[in-house]
Amino acid sequence: MKLWAVLLAASLAILPPLAPGSGGQDGQPRAGPGAYHTYDSMVSDLQNLSAAYPDIVKLQPLCQTWEGRIIWAVKLSDNVSIDEPEPNITVLGGIHAREFIGVEVCLHLLFSLVENYSTNATVKWYIDGAQLWFVPMVNPDGHAYVEKGADWRKNRRPNGDGTFGVDLNRNFGHLWGLKASTRPADDDYCGPYAFSENETQAVSRLVTDHPPAAAVSYHSFGNYILYPWGNDIDQEPVDPRLQAIAGNMSRAMPEGRRYIAMMAREMYTATGDTDDYFYANLSILPFTVELAGAYRPADSEVPIICDDNHPAALYLLDYAVGAPPPPPPPPPRRSITLAGPGSFHGFPLESVLLNFSLENSGEADEDVSLCVTSPPEGWTFQLTPERAELGPGNATALRLWLAVPADAPAFQSVNLTLNATAASGANASASALGMVDRLQSITLNFGSPGNTRPGENVTLPIFIGNNGNHREAVSVTAAADTGWRIVQIPSPFELEPGSSADTFIRVQVAPAPPLDLGWVNITFNISTADGGYQRLQLYQLPVQIERRLDIMPASRRLELYSGDRYELSVELTNSGNVRERLTVDLTGNTAFATADRKALELPPHSNATLVLALAGQKGNWTVDVNFISADGYPVRQTTVNFLIGSRPSKPAPDRVRVVATLAVLLVVLAVVWISVAVLILRVRGKKRSRGKEDA
């Protein structure tokens, strides 16, 4: 594609629709009625434009018409008050009175260039590098006459014969009058002489004083782009640039609505027109654009026609001024994107991992800093990494660990935002909406039950705690694996988060548990009223069992006489802490022994006596006394051996008395003898003492 086409396409993509200072429908300058300008509304718009943009717009009068109206030219340049050595371009409209659309296309181009000067580099190039001259309404008298409803082509010069008007596009000087009517009443009347009209003189002075490199004049109708020659008298070849420029102007228009580019005389021949004069006499490259399919298209078509012809005019400016330097390459696009999970949830004291992804979606390296904003009070986090350097198209994973506080209430809503800011100014953010899960955590702790002895009621202190983050109605029941009776805990307990309640259960210990029982398993069933929480907790209640049954018979070996009855006492002492329920069972020589009772019951630390009655025939006998526990404890036993013999015969009564008397006498004699001996010894002792004294 040629350079001009590339630049033109770029400029067209940037230029917005026209928005003139006075305002109008579809971006067009407003006319009186409808979409077209009256002379007065045009002058008002041009004055407003000059006042709004005095640095680049200058309104300049060219002449006064027959009816006293001023023909206005608008100069558009960066140094608008100075005549600079820059290319000039002339744009004409409204030479023929009824061809209203030419005025609007001329104004459309003017307003668009002015209002895009500060924002469009291509437009600025045109205005800074050239002097653009706009004459939107060359024939104001004829235009005003048509405004009143007339169908009119010429100006309003009085011809002196009762007719009015000269065709201004037949009054210019090249080959004047050769191919135009000389009859004043005709529409193409060329006037009494070349440049007889103020309007053509004004245009001639403008292009003579400021010779344009190119000129365009807007007419209607036909959908043509015309270039010299318009007459069939000049036969020398024209500058080939004319055909090339006209063709490129056509190709710049929207496809499907392009005008036909051709030499003007292929449509019809004429002399005294602007194009032949500009080209033959002033070496200007001129063009006439025959707009649309009617002199005055419908109001709704005006914006379309203006937009269609806008790129063709820009191409002509581009050719005349010179292509602008290619714009500097745009800075690399800076963009980063951040994506995250969107939502999360967690329990108190839980560390929640949020995975984010950071991508450099731009066209240059980025140094990105990351931070978390709006973290809730009490929540802590750790972000890895906190800084990333990424080339275009590269991405990295971000890990954000979020610690849920222990006291975070259930169903708390948390809004967390991760912000990414690049050193270049690119930024992105991603938010995650979180919620604290309901934590149901009920604890049971136990105090000391004290001494746990058979037959006693044991109190077990219990502490119920709500370690969750929501109010809970807690029920607790208990059951022992031995089937022992338990006084249940009153339920439920209404517990706020972090609170506890003190209670207890009473366990009735069996009076005679198994000897190998070291503890009792108590299972606690803990549940909440809403059914969301239930668990079992085991507690082992220690049981202190001590069995000490002492059995002491009065004698374990007896000698009895046949025919006698002897009662032997057996003492039982329960020194343990279990109840003893005993059945008495005699084994061995049970024919000679009977017990006074068949059963005994001894509470802890109590005594009982069992009496055995022994009697029978001569012989050596053994009786085992068995104490059988009704509670399954081991059998205890004691054995009694007894001998039953013949009773000896009794001595005669006299002999006995004699023997007894003799025994008494012997004792008395012995006592007397001993007393006499003691007395003799004392006397001898006294005599010895006196002899020593006498000596």
Stockholm file with secondary structure:
# STOCKHOLM 1.0

chainA/1-695         MKLWAVLLAASLAILPPLAPGSGGQDGQPRAGPGAYHTYDSMVSDLQNLSAAYPDIVKLQPLCQTWEGRIIWAVKLSDNVSIDEPEPNITVLGGIHAREFIGVEVCLHLLFSLVENYSTNATVKWYIDGAQLWFVPMVNPDGHAYVEKGADWRKNRRPNGDGTFGVDLNRNFGHLWGLKASTRPADDDYCGPYAFSENETQAVSRLVTDHPPAAAVSYHSFGNYILYPWGNDIDQEPVDPRLQAIAGNMSRAMPEGRRYIAMMAREMYTATGDTDDYFYANLSILPFTVELAGAYRPADSEVPIICDDNHPAALYLLDYAVGAPPPPPPPPPRRSITLAGPGSFHGFPLESVLLNFSLENSGEADEDVSLCVTSPPEGWTFQLTPERAELGPGNATALRLWLAVPADAPAFQSVNLTLNATAASGANASASALGMVDRLQSITLNFGSPGNTRPGENVTLPIFIGNNGNHREAVSVTAAADTGWRIVQIPSPFELEPGSSADTFIRVQVAPAPPLDLGWVNITFNISTADGGYQRLQLYQLPVQIERRLDIMPASRRLELYSGDRYELSVELTNSGNVRERLTVDLTGNTAFATADRKALELPPHSNATLVLALAGQKGNWTVDVNFISADGYPVRQTTVNFLIGSRPSKPAPDRVRVVATLAVLLVVLAVVWISVAVLILRVRGKKRSRGKEDA
#=GR chainA/1-695 SS CCHHHHHHHHHHHHCCCCCCTTCCGGGCCCCSSTTSCCHHHHHHHHHHHHHHCTTTEEEEEEEECTTSCEEEEEEECSSTTSCCSSCEEEEEECSSTTCHHHHHHHHHHHHHHHHTTTTCHHHHHHHHHCEEEEESCSCHHHHHHHHTTCCCCSCCCBCSSSCBCCCGGGCSSTTTTTTSBCCTTSTTBCCSSTTCSHHHHHHHHHHHHSCEEEEEEEEESSSEEEESCCSSSCCSCCCHHHHHHHHHHHHHSCTTSCCEEEEGGGTCCCSSCHHHHHHHHHCCEEEEEEESSSSSCCGGGHHHHHHHHHHHHHHHHHHHHCCCCCCCCCCCCCCEEEECCSEEEECTTCEEEEEEEEEECSSSCEEEEEEEESCCTTCEEEEECSEEEECTTCEEEEEEEEECCTTCCTTCEEEEEEEEEETTSCEEEEEEEEEECCCCCEEEEECCCCCCCTTCEEEEEEEEEECSSSCEEEEEEEEETTCCCEECCCCCEEECTTCEEEEEEEEECCSSCCTTCCEEEEEEEEEETTSSCEEEEEEEEECCCCCCEEEEESCSEEEEETTCCEEEEEEEEECSSSCEEEEEEEEESGGGEEESCSEEEECTTEEEEEEEEECCSSEEEEEEEEEEETTSCCCEEEEEEEEEECCCCCCCHHHHHHHHHHHHHHHHHHHHHHHHHHHHHHHHHHHHHHHHHHC
#=GC SS_cons         CCHHHHHHHHHHHHCCCCCCTTCCGGGCCCCSSTTSCCHHHHHHHHHHHHHHCTTTEEEEEEEECTTSCEEEEEEECSSTTSCCSSCEEEEEECSSTTCHHHHHHHHHHHHHHHHTTTTCHHHHHHHHHCEEEEESCSCHHHHHHHHTTCCCCSCCCBCSSSCBCCCGGGCSSTTTTTTSBCCTTSTTBCCSSTTCSHHHHHHHHHHHHSCEEEEEEEEESSSEEEESCCSSSCCSCCCHHHHHHHHHHHHHSCTTSCCEEEEGGGTCCCSSCHHHHHHHHHCCEEEEEEESSSSSCCGGGHHHHHHHHHHHHHHHHHHHHCCCCCCCCCCCCCCEEEECCSEEEECTTCEEEEEEEEEECSSSCEEEEEEEESCCTTCEEEEECSEEEECTTCEEEEEEEEECCTTCCTTCEEEEEEEEEETTSCEEEEEEEEEECCCCCEEEEECCCCCCCTTCEEEEEEEEEECSSSCEEEEEEEEETTCCCEECCCCCEEECTTCEEEEEEEEECCSSCCTTCCEEEEEEEEEETTSSCEEEEEEEEECCCCCCEEEEESCSEEEEETTCCEEEEEEEEECSSSCEEEEEEEEESGGGEEESCSEEEECTTEEEEEEEEECCSSEEEEEEEEEEETTSCCCEEEEEEEEEECCCCCCCHHHHHHHHHHHHHHHHHHHHHHHHHHHHHHHHHHHHHHHHHHC
//
